[in-house]
């Protein structure tokens, strides 16, 4: 229980020097060199250890550091010849673009200027170097004070690498972390094309026939090839969640999670953590999200009764699901319901992607959800009984309970927003006038147009019915103490001194709906829901409602 966990620490040196728990992924350095490349793009969902891996590379290669002690006893230290040739032998230019965002293009561009300025300040020694050209020093100074021209900004990496190569007499290793975040954020905020133009020049110029670059490693969520960011890059190698190469290096394997739980004395929580945080199939290995594992183990250390929570939703690009639902001309609701019920879908996956959602196809959108971790591939041979995969498609499912809750929360908010924005005058009038035939028709129509989840359980129908009154100016309570039991839904219109009591039932089959409606009505009377908490209300209307899948039947008491 005394194990120190690296909560929020993304820097390899800090983890090692503080003695924090470290899952050894350094063997990937060796595997990196198993393929001849000039640029290696590695794409994985966020919070799967990309930044820590990139910082590990910086510590390993950077000529300005002495890192041998940090790597002692780790897997990479077994390869002595490789370590002698590469460890702390090359200048390294490392930057992360994960903070380049803003509400509009000017503010995001300012953040890019700040990132470049900070990068320059990490290499101020170049201003004193006799090997560096005076013209480059002038550009460097402008960049340092965030006064660079548009050309200075777009050529900043080329300038820095040229200066470093001149100073050290060796080509530079370029490490770019989260290269696509500026484009993802720009897509959300509506300035995608402006940001694309900047990033295409900023990154693209750095590796096009650049003699000052030894090689580059780039990480992100998507491979953005259609926008030509990697056009002209020689020896370009891409690795995504579909590839077997590097499949065990991003995310925790079950063996690694079990090792952490054994070290902290929490092995009895493995099954529940597997249900919540496992299930991502990278290549041919199933992995847990490391961010979730470490955070939940930290909570369990404080309180062994802690229930699994959603740690990923506050850190990831969750707006993408809502964008998916809202796009006109795409009827994806049935597929969402299949996924939320634990089923699978099959789609054609395109790995050369774009974040420009406004001009995206349904094929591209499913691909984005897959590549960013909201969906995962189903292993061959693990398909549901009788399922036949079509040639050229990938079978997809929601990876785990945590991601499922993100879908559910997003859909619940979408439903609330949709209901709030619709004209509900006819629906509300039907409730207050006691027109149960009209209610049956209108509620069924809304239910049919809604994305269902919770596999049609009764709680889902309670939430759906209560949601019909959201934002309409009424006080709505669900499962509140009423009489001798709990009324499912109570709606109070205080200004008109009237109220609704609604008891909702989930029918097991369509033929049971009439009977279940009558049972709901009898329950309201039998348990005395009307007698308490509604004194002073002149009109109290009671309804029984029965639901079966996408059908609703409403009966007035």
C-alpha positions as CSV (number, residue, x, y, z in Angstrom):
1,X,0.0,0.0,0.0
2,X,3.0,2.3,0.2
3,X,3.5,2.2,-3.6
4,X,3.9,5.7,-5.0
5,X,1.6,6.2,-8.1
6,X,2.6,8.6,-10.8
7,X,-0.8,10.5,-10.9
8,X,-0.6,13.1,-13.6
9,X,3.2,12.7,-14.1
10,X,4.1,12.5,-17.8
11,X,7.9,12.9,-17.4
12,X,10.1,9.8,-17.4
13,X,12.8,11.3,-15.2
14,X,10.4,12.5,-12.6
15,X,8.8,9.0,-12.3
16,X,12.2,7.3,-12.0
17,X,13.8,9.7,-9.6
18,X,10.8,9.8,-7.3
19,X,10.6,6.0,-7.2
20,X,7.1,6.0,-8.6
21,X,5.5,2.8,-9.9
22,X,6.7,2.4,-13.5
23,X,5.4,-0.1,-16.1
24,X,8.4,-0.8,-18.3
25,X,7.7,0.1,-21.9
26,X,11.3,0.9,-22.9
27,X,11.5,-2.2,-25.1
28,X,9.7,-0.1,-27.8
29,X,12.9,1.9,-28.3
30,X,14.5,-1.3,-29.6
31,X,11.5,-2.1,-31.8
32,X,11.5,1.4,-33.2
33,X,14.8,0.6,-34.9
34,X,13.6,-2.7,-36.3
35,X,12.2,-0.8,-39.2
36,X,14.0,1.7,-41.5
37,X,12.2,5.0,-41.3
38,X,12.7,8.7,-41.5
39,X,9.4,9.7,-39.9
40,X,7.4,7.3,-37.7
41,X,3.8,8.4,-36.9
42,X,2.2,6.5,-34.0
43,X,-1.5,7.1,-33.4
44,X,-3.3,6.0,-30.3
45,X,-6.3,7.4,-28.3
46,X,-5.6,10.0,-25.7
47,X,-4.4,9.0,-22.2
48,X,-2.7,5.9,-23.4
49,X,0.9,6.9,-22.6
50,X,2.0,8.7,-25.7
51,X,3.5,11.7,-24.0
52,X,5.3,9.6,-21.4
53,X,6.7,7.5,-24.2
54,X,7.9,10.6,-26.1
55,X,9.5,12.0,-23.0
56,X,11.2,8.6,-22.5
57,X,12.6,8.9,-26.0
58,X,13.9,12.4,-25.2
59,X,15.7,11.1,-22.1
60,X,17.2,8.3,-24.1
61,X,18.5,10.2,-27.0
62,X,19.2,13.8,-25.8
63,X,22.8,14.7,-26.0
64,X,22.4,17.3,-23.3
65,X,21.3,14.7,-20.7
66,X,23.0,11.9,-18.8
67,X,20.3,9.3,-18.5
68,X,22.1,6.0,-18.0
69,X,21.1,5.6,-14.4
70,X,17.4,6.2,-15.2
71,X,17.4,3.3,-17.6
72,X,19.3,0.8,-15.5
73,X,17.4,-2.5,-15.0
74,X,14.8,-1.6,-17.7
75,X,14.3,-3.7,-20.8
76,X,16.2,-1.4,-23.1
77,X,19.3,-1.7,-21.0
78,X,19.7,-5.3,-22.2
79,X,20.7,-4.0,-25.7
80,X,24.1,-2.7,-24.9
81,X,25.2,-2.0,-28.4
82,X,22.1,0.0,-29.2
83,X,22.5,2.0,-25.9
84,X,26.2,2.8,-26.7
85,X,25.3,4.1,-30.1
86,X,22.2,6.1,-29.3
87,X,21.9,6.9,-25.6
88,X,22.5,10.6,-25.1
89,X,24.3,10.9,-28.4
90,X,22.0,13.2,-30.5
91,X,20.4,16.6,-30.1
92,X,16.7,16.3,-29.5
93,X,13.9,18.8,-30.3
94,X,10.8,17.9,-28.4
95,X,7.5,19.7,-28.4
96,X,3.9,18.9,-27.6
97,X,1.0,20.6,-29.3
98,X,-1.7,19.4,-26.9
99,X,-2.2,22.9,-25.5
100,X,-2.6,24.7,-28.9
101,X,-6.3,25.5,-28.7
102,X,-8.6,28.5,-28.4
103,X,-12.1,29.8,-28.9
104,X,-11.1,31.3,-32.2
105,X,-8.2,31.2,-34.6
106,X,-6.3,34.2,-33.3
107,X,-6.3,32.9,-29.7
108,X,-5.2,29.4,-30.9
109,X,-2.5,31.0,-33.0
110,X,-1.3,32.9,-30.0
111,X,-1.0,29.6,-28.1
112,X,1.1,28.2,-30.9
113,X,3.4,31.2,-30.6
114,X,3.7,30.6,-26.9
115,X,4.6,26.9,-27.4
116,X,7.3,28.0,-29.9
117,X,8.5,30.7,-27.5
118,X,8.8,28.1,-24.7
119,X,10.6,25.8,-27.0
120,X,13.2,28.5,-27.8
121,X,13.7,29.2,-24.2
122,X,14.6,25.6,-23.7
123,X,17.5,26.1,-26.2
124,X,18.7,29.6,-25.3
125,X,22.3,28.3,-25.5
126,X,22.0,28.5,-29.3
127,X,22.2,32.3,-29.1
128,X,25.7,32.0,-27.7
129,X,26.9,29.5,-30.2
130,X,29.6,30.6,-32.6
131,X,28.5,27.9,-35.1
132,X,25.0,29.3,-35.5
133,X,24.3,31.8,-38.3
134,X,23.4,35.4,-37.3
135,X,20.3,35.4,-39.4
136,X,19.0,32.3,-37.6
137,X,19.7,34.0,-34.3
138,X,17.6,36.9,-35.3
139,X,14.6,34.7,-36.2
140,X,15.2,32.8,-33.0
141,X,15.0,36.0,-31.0
142,X,11.8,37.1,-32.6
143,X,10.3,33.6,-31.9
144,X,11.4,33.8,-28.3
145,X,9.5,37.0,-27.7
146,X,6.5,35.9,-29.7
147,X,7.1,38.5,-32.3
148,X,7.8,36.2,-35.2
149,X,6.2,36.7,-38.6
150,X,3.9,34.1,-40.1
151,X,6.9,32.9,-42.1
152,X,9.0,32.7,-38.9
153,X,6.3,30.6,-37.2
154,X,5.8,28.2,-40.1
155,X,9.6,27.7,-40.4
156,X,10.3,27.6,-36.7
157,X,11.2,23.9,-36.5
158,X,13.4,24.1,-39.5
159,X,15.2,27.1,-38.1
160,X,15.7,25.4,-34.7
161,X,16.9,22.1,-36.2
162,X,19.4,24.0,-38.4
163,X,20.7,25.9,-35.4
164,X,21.0,22.7,-33.3
165,X,22.7,20.7,-36.1
166,X,25.2,23.6,-36.5
167,X,25.9,23.8,-32.8
168,X,26.3,20.1,-32.1
169,X,27.7,19.0,-35.5
170,X,25.0,16.2,-35.7
171,X,21.5,16.0,-37.2
172,X,18.6,16.4,-34.9
173,X,16.0,13.9,-33.6
174,X,12.6,15.6,-33.8
175,X,9.8,14.5,-31.4
176,X,6.3,15.9,-31.9
177,X,3.7,14.9,-29.4
178,X,-0.1,15.2,-30.1
179,X,0.4,16.8,-33.5
180,X,-3.3,16.7,-34.4
181,X,-4.8,18.3,-31.3
182,X,-4.8,21.9,-32.8
183,X,-6.8,20.5,-35.7
184,X,-9.3,18.6,-33.5
185,X,-9.9,21.7,-31.4
186,X,-10.2,23.9,-34.5
187,X,-12.8,21.6,-35.9
188,X,-14.9,22.0,-32.7
189,X,-14.6,25.8,-32.9
190,X,-15.0,26.4,-36.6
191,X,-11.6,27.6,-37.7
192,X,-10.3,24.3,-39.1
193,X,-9.1,25.6,-42.5
194,X,-7.1,28.4,-41.0
195,X,-5.4,26.1,-38.5
196,X,-4.8,23.5,-41.1
197,X,-2.9,25.9,-43.2
198,X,-0.6,26.9,-40.3
199,X,0.0,23.3,-39.1
200,X,0.7,22.0,-42.6
201,X,3.4,24.5,-43.1
202,X,4.7,24.4,-39.5
203,X,5.2,20.6,-39.5
204,X,5.4,19.8,-43.2
205,X,8.4,22.1,-43.8
206,X,10.3,20.4,-40.9
207,X,10.7,17.0,-42.6
208,X,10.6,17.8,-46.3
209,X,14.2,17.0,-47.5
210,X,15.6,18.3,-44.3
211,X,19.3,17.4,-44.0
212,X,19.4,18.6,-40.4
213,X,17.0,15.9,-39.2
214,X,18.2,12.4,-38.2
215,X,14.6,11.1,-37.9
216,X,11.3,12.1,-36.4
217,X,8.7,10.4,-34.2
218,X,5.3,11.9,-34.2
219,X,2.2,10.9,-32.1
220,X,-1.4,11.8,-32.3
221,X,-4.9,10.3,-32.5
222,X,-5.4,10.3,-36.3
223,X,-3.3,10.0,-39.3
224,X,-4.1,13.2,-41.2
225,X,-2.8,12.4,-44.7
226,X,-5.5,13.9,-46.8
227,X,-4.4,17.4,-45.8
228,X,-0.9,16.6,-47.0
229,X,0.8,17.2,-43.7
230,X,3.1,14.3,-44.5
231,X,3.4,15.0,-48.2
232,X,7.0,14.9,-49.3
233,X,8.1,13.0,-46.2
234,X,10.5,10.3,-47.2
235,X,10.6,6.9,-45.5
236,X,7.3,7.6,-43.8
237,X,5.9,4.8,-41.5
238,X,2.5,4.9,-39.8
239,X,1.4,2.7,-36.9
240,X,-2.2,2.8,-35.7
241,X,-4.4,0.8,-33.3
242,X,-5.0,-1.7,-36.2
243,X,-1.3,-2.7,-36.4
244,X,0.4,-5.5,-34.5
245,X,3.6,-3.6,-34.2
246,X,4.0,-1.7,-30.9
247,X,0.6,-3.2,-29.7
248,X,1.8,-3.9,-26.2
249,X,3.5,-0.6,-25.6
250,X,0.5,1.7,-25.3
251,X,-1.9,0.8,-22.6
252,X,-1.6,-1.8,-19.8
253,X,-1.9,-5.5,-20.5
254,X,-3.8,-7.6,-18.0
255,X,-0.5,-9.0,-16.6
256,X,0.7,-5.4,-16.0
257,X,-2.5,-4.5,-14.3
258,X,-2.4,-7.6,-12.1
259,X,1.2,-6.7,-11.2
260,X,0.1,-3.2,-10.0
261,X,-2.8,-4.6,-8.0
262,X,-0.5,-7.2,-6.4
263,X,2.0,-4.4,-5.5
264,X,-0.8,-2.4,-3.9
265,X,-2.6,-5.3,-2.2
266,X,-5.8,-4.7,-4.3
267,X,-6.0,-7.9,-6.4
268,X,-9.7,-8.5,-5.5
269,X,-10.6,-5.5,-7.7
270,X,-9.2,-6.9,-10.9
271,X,-12.6,-8.2,-12.3
272,X,-14.4,-4.9,-11.8
273,X,-11.5,-2.9,-13.3
274,X,-11.5,-5.2,-16.3
275,X,-15.2,-4.6,-16.9
276,X,-14.7,-0.8,-16.7
277,X,-11.3,-0.1,-18.2
278,X,-10.2,-3.1,-20.4
279,X,-11.3,-4.1,-23.8
280,X,-9.3,-2.0,-26.2
281,X,-7.9,-4.2,-29.0
282,X,-4.6,-2.8,-30.3
283,X,-3.2,-5.0,-32.9
284,X,-3.8,-8.5,-31.4
285,X,-3.4,-7.5,-27.7
286,X,-6.3,-6.4,-25.5
287,X,-5.2,-3.5,-23.2
288,X,-6.5,-1.4,-20.3
289,X,-6.5,2.4,-20.4
290,X,-3.5,3.3,-18.2
291,X,-4.9,6.6,-17.1
292,X,-8.0,5.0,-15.7
293,X,-6.1,2.2,-14.0
294,X,-3.7,4.4,-12.2
295,X,-6.4,6.9,-11.1
296,X,-8.7,4.1,-9.8
297,X,-5.9,2.3,-8.0
298,X,-5.1,5.7,-6.3
299,X,-8.8,6.0,-5.2
300,X,-8.8,2.4,-3.9
301,X,-5.7,3.1,-1.9
302,X,-7.6,5.8,-0.1
303,X,-10.9,3.9,0.1
304,X,-11.0,0.2,-0.9
305,X,-14.8,0.6,-1.2
306,X,-14.5,3.1,-4.0
307,X,-16.5,2.3,-7.1
308,X,-15.1,2.6,-10.6
309,X,-15.5,6.1,-12.0
310,X,-15.2,7.7,-15.4
311,X,-11.8,9.3,-15.5
312,X,-11.5,9.5,-19.3
313,X,-14.5,11.6,-20.1
314,X,-12.9,14.8,-18.7
315,X,-9.7,14.4,-20.6
316,X,-10.8,13.2,-24.0
317,X,-12.3,14.7,-27.1
318,X,-15.8,13.7,-26.1
319,X,-17.6,16.3,-28.3
320,X,-17.1,14.0,-31.2
321,X,-20.0,11.7,-30.3
322,X,-22.4,14.7,-30.1
323,X,-21.1,16.0,-33.4
324,X,-21.8,12.6,-34.9
325,X,-25.4,12.5,-33.7
326,X,-26.1,16.1,-34.8
327,X,-24.8,15.9,-38.4
328,X,-27.7,16.2,-40.9
329,X,-28.3,13.4,-43.4
330,X,-26.9,10.6,-41.2
331,X,-29.2,8.1,-39.5
332,X,-26.9,6.5,-37.0
333,X,-29.3,6.1,-34.2
334,X,-30.1,2.4,-34.8
335,X,-26.4,1.6,-34.8
336,X,-25.9,3.5,-31.6
337,X,-28.7,1.5,-29.9
338,X,-27.1,-1.8,-31.1
339,X,-23.8,-0.7,-29.6
340,X,-25.3,0.4,-26.3
341,X,-27.1,-2.9,-26.0
342,X,-23.8,-4.7,-26.1
343,X,-24.0,-5.6,-29.8
344,X,-21.6,-5.1,-32.7
345,X,-21.7,-3.2,-36.0
346,X,-19.5,-3.5,-39.1
347,X,-18.2,-0.5,-40.9
348,X,-15.5,0.3,-43.5
349,X,-12.6,2.0,-41.7
350,X,-10.4,4.7,-43.3
351,X,-7.2,5.4,-41.5
352,X,-6.2,8.5,-43.6
353,X,-8.5,10.8,-41.8
354,X,-9.7,14.4,-41.4
355,X,-11.0,16.2,-38.4
356,X,-13.2,18.4,-40.6
357,X,-16.4,16.9,-39.4
358,X,-18.6,19.3,-41.2
359,X,-17.6,17.8,-44.5
360,X,-17.2,14.2,-43.3
361,X,-19.0,11.0,-44.4
362,X,-20.5,8.5,-42.1
363,X,-17.6,6.1,-43.0
364,X,-15.1,8.7,-41.8
365,X,-17.1,9.3,-38.6
366,X,-17.1,5.6,-37.6
367,X,-13.4,5.6,-38.4
368,X,-12.8,8.5,-36.1
369,X,-14.7,6.8,-33.2
370,X,-12.6,3.7,-33.8
371,X,-9.2,5.4,-34.0
372,X,-9.8,7.7,-31.0
373,X,-10.9,4.8,-28.7
374,X,-14.6,5.2,-28.5
375,X,-15.1,2.0,-30.4
376,X,-12.7,-1.0,-30.7
377,X,-12.3,-3.9,-33.1
378,X,-13.8,-7.3,-32.3
379,X,-11.2,-10.0,-32.7
380,X,-11.7,-12.5,-35.5
381,X,-13.5,-15.5,-34.0
382,X,-15.2,-13.5,-31.2
383,X,-18.2,-12.3,-33.3
384,X,-21.7,-13.0,-32.0
385,X,-23.1,-16.4,-33.0
386,X,-24.3,-16.3,-36.5
387,X,-22.7,-13.0,-37.3
388,X,-21.1,-12.7,-40.8
389,X,-18.5,-10.0,-41.5
390,X,-18.6,-8.5,-44.9
391,X,-15.4,-8.3,-46.8
392,X,-13.6,-5.0,-46.3
393,X,-15.4,-4.1,-43.1
394,X,-14.2,-4.0,-39.4
395,X,-16.5,-5.3,-36.7
396,X,-16.8,-2.8,-33.9
397,X,-18.1,-2.6,-30.3
398,X,-17.9,-0.3,-27.3
399,X,-14.8,-1.4,-25.4
400,X,-15.9,-1.2,-21.8
401,X,-18.3,0.2,-19.2
402,X,-16.5,3.5,-18.9
403,X,-16.9,4.4,-22.6
404,X,-20.5,3.1,-22.5
405,X,-21.3,5.7,-19.8
406,X,-19.8,8.4,-22.1
407,X,-22.1,7.4,-24.9
408,X,-25.1,7.3,-22.5
409,X,-24.3,10.7,-20.9
410,X,-23.9,12.3,-24.4
411,X,-27.1,10.8,-25.7
412,X,-29.0,11.8,-22.5
413,X,-27.8,15.4,-23.0
414,X,-28.7,15.3,-26.7
415,X,-32.2,14.1,-25.8
416,X,-32.6,16.9,-23.2
417,X,-31.4,19.5,-25.7
418,X,-33.7,18.1,-28.4
419,X,-36.8,18.1,-26.2
420,X,-36.1,21.6,-25.0
421,X,-35.8,22.8,-28.5
422,X,-38.9,21.2,-29.9
423,X,-42.5,22.6,-29.9
424,X,-44.1,20.8,-27.0
425,X,-47.3,22.7,-26.8
426,X,-49.5,19.9,-28.2
427,X,-47.7,17.3,-25.9
428,X,-48.1,19.4,-22.7
429,X,-51.7,20.3,-23.5
430,X,-52.4,16.6,-23.9
431,X,-50.9,15.8,-20.4
432,X,-52.9,18.6,-18.7
433,X,-56.2,17.9,-20.5
434,X,-56.1,14.1,-19.8
435,X,-56.0,13.1,-23.5
436,X,-54.4,9.8,-23.1
437,X,-55.0,8.7,-26.8
438,X,-53.1,11.8,-28.0
439,X,-50.4,11.1,-25.4
440,X,-49.9,7.5,-26.6
441,X,-49.4,8.8,-30.2
442,X,-47.1,11.7,-29.4
443,X,-45.0,9.9,-26.8
444,X,-44.5,7.0,-29.1
445,X,-43.4,9.3,-31.9
446,X,-40.8,10.9,-29.7
447,X,-39.7,7.5,-28.4
448,X,-39.3,6.2,-31.9
449,X,-37.0,9.1,-32.8
450,X,-34.8,8.8,-29.7
451,X,-31.6,6.7,-29.2
452,X,-32.5,4.1,-26.6
453,X,-29.9,2.8,-24.1
454,X,-29.9,0.7,-20.9
455,X,-31.2,-2.1,-23.1
456,X,-34.8,-0.8,-22.6
457,X,-34.7,-1.3,-18.8
458,X,-37.4,0.4,-16.6
459,X,-34.9,3.1,-15.4
460,X,-34.5,4.2,-19.0
461,X,-38.2,4.8,-19.5
462,X,-38.4,6.7,-16.2
463,X,-35.7,9.0,-17.3
464,X,-37.2,9.4,-20.8
465,X,-40.6,10.3,-19.4
466,X,-39.2,12.8,-16.9
467,X,-37.1,14.3,-19.7
468,X,-40.3,15.2,-21.7
469,X,-40.9,18.0,-19.1
470,X,-37.3,19.4,-18.9
471,X,-37.1,23.1,-19.4
472,X,-40.9,23.6,-19.6
473,X,-41.1,25.6,-16.3
474,X,-42.3,22.8,-14.1
475,X,-40.9,21.2,-11.0
476,X,-40.2,17.6,-11.9
477,X,-39.2,14.9,-9.4
478,X,-38.5,11.2,-10.1
479,X,-38.9,8.3,-7.6
480,X,-39.7,10.8,-4.8
481,X,-41.4,9.5,-1.6
482,X,-45.2,9.8,-2.2
483,X,-47.7,8.2,0.2
484,X,-46.7,4.7,1.1
485,X,-44.2,4.3,-1.8
486,X,-42.4,6.1,-4.5
487,X,-44.1,7.7,-7.4
488,X,-42.1,7.3,-10.6
489,X,-42.6,10.9,-11.8
490,X,-44.3,13.9,-10.2
491,X,-44.8,17.1,-12.3
492,X,-45.9,20.3,-10.4
493,X,-47.2,23.4,-12.1
494,X,-47.3,25.6,-9.0
495,X,-48.5,28.8,-10.8
496,X,-51.7,27.0,-12.0
497,X,-51.9,24.7,-8.9
498,X,-52.0,21.5,-10.9
499,X,-49.9,18.4,-10.9
500,X,-49.2,15.1,-12.7
501,X,-48.4,11.7,-11.2
502,X,-47.0,9.2,-13.7
503,X,-46.3,5.6,-13.0
504,X,-44.2,4.0,-15.8
505,X,-43.9,0.2,-16.4
506,X,-41.6,-1.8,-18.7
507,X,-43.6,-4.5,-20.4
508,X,-41.9,-7.8,-21.3
509,X,-44.0,-8.1,-24.4
510,X,-46.3,-5.9,-26.5
511,X,-49.4,-7.8,-25.5
512,X,-48.8,-7.0,-21.8
513,X,-48.9,-3.2,-22.3
514,X,-52.6,-2.7,-21.5
515,X,-52.4,-4.9,-18.4
516,X,-49.3,-3.1,-17.2
517,X,-51.0,0.3,-17.7
518,X,-53.8,-0.8,-15.5
519,X,-51.4,-2.2,-12.9
520,X,-49.6,1.2,-12.8
521,X,-53.0,3.0,-12.3
522,X,-53.9,0.6,-9.5
523,X,-50.5,1.2,-7.8
524,X,-51.0,4.9,-7.7
525,X,-54.4,4.4,-6.0
526,X,-53.2,1.6,-3.7
527,X,-50.1,3.3,-2.4
528,X,-51.8,6.7,-1.9
529,X,-49.4,8.8,-4.1
530,X,-52.1,11.5,-4.4
531,X,-52.6,12.0,-0.6
532,X,-49.2,13.6,0.4
533,X,-47.0,16.5,-0.8
534,X,-49.7,17.8,-3.1
535,X,-51.9,19.8,-0.7
536,X,-53.2,23.0,-2.2
537,X,-53.1,21.7,-5.8
538,X,-56.6,22.0,-7.4
539,X,-56.0,19.6,-10.2
540,X,-54.1,16.3,-9.9
541,X,-54.0,14.0,-13.0
542,X,-52.7,10.5,-12.7
543,X,-51.4,8.3,-15.5
544,X,-50.2,4.8,-16.0
545,X,-47.7,4.4,-18.9
546,X,-46.4,1.1,-20.3
547,X,-43.4,0.8,-22.5
548,X,-42.3,-2.0,-24.8
549,X,-39.1,-1.2,-26.9
550,X,-40.2,1.8,-29.1
551,X,-43.9,1.6,-28.2
552,X,-45.8,3.5,-25.5
553,X,-49.3,3.2,-24.1
554,X,-50.7,5.9,-21.8
555,X,-53.9,5.5,-19.8
556,X,-55.5,8.1,-17.5
557,X,-56.7,7.1,-14.1
